[in-house]
C-alpha cells in the first residue's frame, strides 16, 4: 500500500511525464448499467458460431488413451503384477506407443523409468534417439538425476544422440536448479557427442556428397559405391545434418528406401517429417505423411508436438490445423493442452481466421470431448480480437452453462479487444462488470488494459489507467513497467520513459526486466542522452544485472570524449577497475573510428596494470607502427 502511495505521489509529476491536454482528461471510469447482456447462447444467430454446436451437458473429459495398456499404466503402481497384465494386453510395443506412454508419464519420472527399463530389458525394445531424448526430459529433476545419468550412458552405448532441443531444455532446467556440476558434465557430454558425430567419416562424407550438387542419379551412384551399412540411427544422424536442406534430405531418404535394400520404418519416417515441416517443403511433407499412413506407420506424439510448434512458429496455421485433425483421427491423439495451445496461436495473429478456430474446436468436440475452460478461452480470444463482441458474449454464456466462470483471462481478452476497436471507455468499464460478477481484477488484467491503450497509441490514457490502478492499492510489476516504457518509446518520448523508470526504481523499489533497461539505454543513446544512459547502466549494476557495454562503446567511440570513456569504464564494474578486456574493447573502437589521439589520452589515464597489459601494448604498438608507415609514405611522395 505504501508503495502504491509512493508511486501516486511521483505520478504527480504528470505535467512533464504525461503531457496530457485538459481536453483529454474526462472521467476515466464512467459507471455503465451493463456491458455484457449475457443472453442465452443460440448457435443459429451467427454464421461462424452456427457451425459450432456446444453440448454444455457433457462431462468434462478428454481421453487420449490409444489402448487399455496406457490406462493401466497410468492407474497402477509399477509392480510385477502390472508387468504381467501389460504382457497380456500388449505383447508387442511399437515406437509410437512407447513415445506416447513416456509423454504421458512426464510428471512421474519413477514410473517412466520403470516402464522404460521394462520395455528395453524385458521386451527387447530398441530405443531411438527420440525415445532416449524424451526419457531424459522426464528424468531431469532432483529426485531422479542418478537415473538420468544412467540413461545418458546407456544412450551413448546404443550409439544414439541427444536431440538439440532436448539438450537446450535440460540445460535450462539444470541452470534453474543451480546444479553446476551436472550442468558442466552435461556440456562436456554434449560437446563430446558433437565431436563424435563430426568425426564419423562415413556420415560426414555422405553429407558432403549430398550437399555437393543438386540431387541426381550421379549422387545416388556415389552413395552406392560407398557401401554404407545403414541403421535407423545412422539415417537419423544424416537427416539431422541435412535438416536445413529439406529437398536434399528427402533425396537421401528416397535413395535409402529404393536403392540400398534398407526398409524405412516408423523411426525414419518420423525423422524425415521433422525435416520437411517447413514452408519450402510442406507439399513434400504431406506427401510423406500419406505415404507413411499407407505403409501402416504412425506419426508419434513427440514428432507431432515438435512439428505443430514449428508450424505455429512460422505462422503456417492452415497446416497446423490440418495436422491436428490428422492426429485426432489416429490412435495417438493430442492432449487438451495441445488443442488449447493451437487455438492460442491462431488467436495471436492480428486478424485470426475463425474458420481455423472452429475447425479445431469442432474436431475436438466431435470425438466426444467436452470443451475445457482453455478451449473456450481460445475461441473467445479470437472473437474479441476480431471485434465480434456479441458472439464472444454468447461463448461466455455457453462457458458459464458448462460450469466455467469467466475469470481474469476471459475478461482480459474482452478488454484488449475493446481497446483494439478503439472503445476505451467500454474497456475500462469491463473492470466494473468483473467486480459485479465476483471476479476481482488482478495485476495482469490491469496490465492488459494499459497495454491495450498503448498498442492503440493512447499512452496518456494508459497512464491515467495506471494512476487509477495505484489508487486501488495495486503494486506495479516489471511486466507492467515494460509495457509503459515501450508505450512511451512508441511515441518517441524517451525522456518520459526515462523519468518513469527511475521513479519506479527509486520510489517503489521495483526491479525492471533486464530487457527494459537495454531497450531504454539504446533509445537514450540514439537521442544523444549519454548521461541518462550511464545512470541506467549504474542502476542495472545495483540490480545485479550483467553489464551492457556494446552500445556505449559504439556511441563513445563516435561521439564521446575521453572523460565519457573514463566514466563509462568506472560504471562497468563493481570493483575499482573493470577487466583489461573492457579497456581493450574501448581502445579498439576508438582506433576503428580513427580517433588515435583520444585512445592515447585515455591510455595515459588508465591504471598501471592496464597500460602494461600485453594485448593493449600490442594494439598501441601496431597502431604506432602503422602511423609511422603512413607518415613515411607521405614523405616519399612529396619529393
C-alpha positions, -999 to +999 in steps of 0.1 A: +000+000+000+029+024+009+045+015-024+013+025-043+011+058-025+048+065-033+041+059-070+009+081-069+029+110-054+056+105-080+030+105-107+021+140-097+050+150-119+023+144-146+028+177-164+062+166-177+055+129-178+021+128-193+018+160-213-020+155-214-041+184-225-071+193-204-095+183-231-085+147-228-090+143-191-126+134-189-136+108-162-118+075-168-144+052-152-179+062-160-202+036-145-224+019-170-255-002-163-244-032-182-216-041-207-224-077-212-260-087-220-255-124-211-284-137-232-288-173-238-265-188-264-282-196-297-259-211-323-281-201-352-276-163-348-241-160-364-226-177-394-194-189-377-210-199-344-237-218-362-211-243-373-201-250-337-226-270-316-217-268-279-230-295-257-230-279-223-243-310-205-213-332-213-190-342-186-155-326-189-133-354-200-106-357-226-095-393-234-062-396-253-056-432-245-048-453-276-054-485-258-061-500-224-023-505-217-018-468-212-048-465-190-035-494-169+000-478-166-014-445-155-038-461-130-015-486-112+018-485-093+046-503-110+049-539-100+054-575-113+017-579-114+014-548-136+041-561-160+022-594-163-011-576-171+007-554-197+022-586-213-013-600-217-027-568-231+001-558-254+026-585-264+045-561-286+050-523-281+058-501-310+080-470-312+048-448-313+032-464-283+064-462-262+068-425-271+031-419-262+034-436-228+066-417-219+049-384-229+020-392-206+045-400-177+064-368-179+053-358-144+061-393-130+099-399-136+099-430-113+072-448-133+086-436-166+120-451-157+103-484-146+084-485-179+115-477-200+136-503-183+108-529-187+103-523-224+141-523-230+152-551-208+122-575-209+105-566-242+138-562-262+127-528-274+155-508-291+150-472-282+158-445-308+174-411-302+138-397-299+129-421-272+161-415-253+157-377-255+121-380-242+132-402-214+160-378-204+135-349-203+114-370-179+143-377-156+159-343-152+147-334-117+164-336-083+148-369-074+158-388-105+192-373-115+210-405-108+188-424-132+192-395-157+230-402-159+225-439-161+201-434-190+225-409-207+254-435-205+231-462-219+221-439-248+258-434-257+264-472-256+235-476-280+251-450-304+221-427-301+224-389-296+205-363-275+183-341-297+194-304-297+160-291-285+161-316-256+197-307-247+188-270-245+157-277-225+176-298-200+203-271-197+176-246-187+163-270-160+197-276-146+206-239-146+173-230-128+180-257-102+216-244-098+231-278-105+265-265-116+283-299-116+256-316-135+255-287-159+292-289-166+291-327-170+262-324-195+280-298-215+311-320-216+290-350-227+272-329-254+305-315-268+319-350-270+288-362-288+290-334-313+327-342-319+319-379-324+293-371-350+317-348-367+344-375-367+321-401-382+339-401-416+312-422-433+283-398-423+305-367-430+315-380-464+279-389-473+266-354-462+294-337-483+284-358-513+247-349-509+254-312-504+278-311-533+252-306-560+215-309-568+202-345-563+206-367-594+214-402-604+252-395-601+249-387-564+229-419-559+257-438-577+283-423-555+264-433-524+260-468-536+298-470-543+304-461-506+289-495-495+273-479-464+260-501-436+227-485-428+208-484-395+180-463-381+204-442-360+227-436-390+198-425-411+186-401-383+222-388-380+224-379-417+189-364-416+199-342-387+229-329-406+207-322-436+179-306-416+183-271-432+183-287-467+149-304-468+149-312-505+183-328-503+173-347-471+143-361-489+165-372-518+187-391-494+156-406-477+143-418-511+177-432-520+178-451-487+144-467-493+148-475-530+184-485-537+200-499-506+179-528-495+170-509-463+133-506-455+121-474-438+101-477-406+083-455-381+115-440-367+129-429-401+095-417-413+091-395-383+127-383-387+122-371-423+088-355-414+106-333-388+130-321-416+102-314-441+079-293-419+090-260-435+074-235-459+095-246-488+089-283-484+054-285-469+040-302-500+066-330-497+057-332-460+021-340-467+030-365-494+053-384-470+025-383-443+002-400-468+029-425-478+037-433-442+000-439-435-003-463-464+027-482-452+010-487-418+031-464-397+020-437-374+034-402-365+045-404-329+032-378-305+066-362-299+071-356-336+035-342-337+042-317-309+075-306-324+061-301-359+030-284-347+050-259-327+072-253-358+041-247-380+028-223-353+061-205-350+063-199-388+026-189-389+017-220-410-017-222-393-036-240-420-010-268-419-010-268-381-048-273-381-047-300-408-021-318-387-042-316-356-072-331-374-049-358-388-037-368-354-071-366-338-082-393-363-054-416-352-046-436-321-022-411-306-044-380-300-031-346-290-039-336-254-063-308-244-032-287-237-021-292-273-055-282-285-056-250-263-021-241-274-031-243-311-061-221-305-040-196-287-015-195-316-043-190-342-058-162-320-024-145-315-025-134-352-037-098-357-067-110-377-073-146-367-090-170-391-123-180-374-127-209-398-095-225-384-106-218-348-139-237-353-122-265-373-101-272-342-130-269-318-153-290-339-127-317-344-120-318-307-157-320-297-168-344-325-148-372-308-169-370-277-149-345-257-163-317-237-148-282-241-124-272-214-120-237-200-089-232-220-106-242-252-135-218-246-109-191-239-092-199-272-125-194-292-133-163-271-099-148-277-103-150-315-138-134-314-128-105-292-096-098-313-118-096-344-142-072-326-171-097-327-182-090-291-218-102-295-206-137-304-179-135-277-206-128-252-225-159-263-194-180-259-191-166-223-227-176-217-221-211-230-189-214-209-209-205-178-236-230-186-208-256-189-197-249-154-168-225-161-170-190-146-153-162-166-120-153-149-093-126-154-081-144-185-116-142-201-122-106-192-087-095-202-094-108-237-125-086-239-106-056-226-078-059-251-103-065-280-122-033-270-090-013-269-081-026-303-115-015-315-110+020-301-137+015-274-115+027-245-143+037-221-160+003-226-127-014-219-123+004-186-159-003-176-153-040-180-135-038-147-167-028-130-185-056-148-159-080-134-164-069-098-202-072-102-197-108-113-174-116-084-142-116-103-117-091-089-093-077-115-057-087-109-024-070-119-024-089-152-058-076-161-047-041-154-016-047-174-037-059-204-059-027-201-028-005-201-012-025-229-043-022-250-042+016-247-005+017-255-010-006-285-036+019-298-011+047-293-032+061-264-003+063-239-017+093-220-049+073-213-028+043-204-010+065-177-044+075-163-053+039-160-020+033-143-028+061-118-063+047-112-047+012-106-024+027-080-053+044-062-068+010-058-036-001-040-022-024-067+016-027-069+031-025-104+054-052-116+082-055-142+057-066-169+036-035-165+065-012-164+079-027-196+045-021-213+045+016-202+082+021-212+075+007-246+044+028-249+065+060-243+091+049-267+065+042-294+057+079-293+095+088-292+090+102-256+124+089-244+127+114-216+093+105-202+102+068-203+135+075-185+118+095-157+092+068-152+117+040-150+139+059-125+108+069-104+097+033-102+131+021-091+137+048-065+102+053-051+087+018-055+119-003-053+107-021-084+132-043-103+127-038-140+135-065-166+170-065-180+155-062-214+137-030-203+170-015-193+186-025-225+159-011-248+158+022-230+196+026-229+197+021-267+170+046-272+186+072-249+219+068-268+201+072-301+187+105-287+223+116-277+214+114-240+246+098-227+243+110-191+209+094-186+220+062-203+250+060-180+227+064-150+207+034-162+239+014-165+247+022-129+211+012-118+215-020-138+246-028-117+227-021-085+201-046-096+228-072-101+224-074-139+254-081-160+269-050-178+257-039-211+287-023-227+282-027-265+260+004-273+281+026-250+314+016-267+300+023-302+285+056-291+315+069-272+340+060-299+319+081-324+306+110-303+321+108-268+351+124-251+379+108-232+362+118-199+330+100-212+351+068-218+366+071-183+332+074-166+318+046-187+346+022-177+341+031-140+304+024-143+310-010-158+324-028-127+316-032-090+353-034-085+376-004-086+385-011-123+369-032-150+388-060-168+415-053-193+392-068-219+368-039-214+395-014-218+408-032-249+373-030-265+371+007-260+406+013-274+399-008-304+366+011-311+385+044-309+411+031-334+383+019-357+369+054-357+403+069-365+405+086-331+440+076-322+447+107-300+417+101-278+427+065-274+462+076-264+448+102-239+426+075-224+456+052-221+475+078-200+446+080-176+444+042-171+459+024-141+494+009-145+483-027-149+461-017-179+489+002-196+512-028-192+486-053-205+502-073-233+473-071-257+468-034-251+505-028-256+504-048-288+474-028-300+492+006-294+525-007-308+507-018-340+489+015-343+522+034-339+539+013-365+510+018-390+512+056-383+550+057-390+545+037-422+518+061-434+540+091-425+570+077-444+548+071-475+537+107-474+573+120-471+584+098-501+556+110-523+564+147-515+598+146-534 
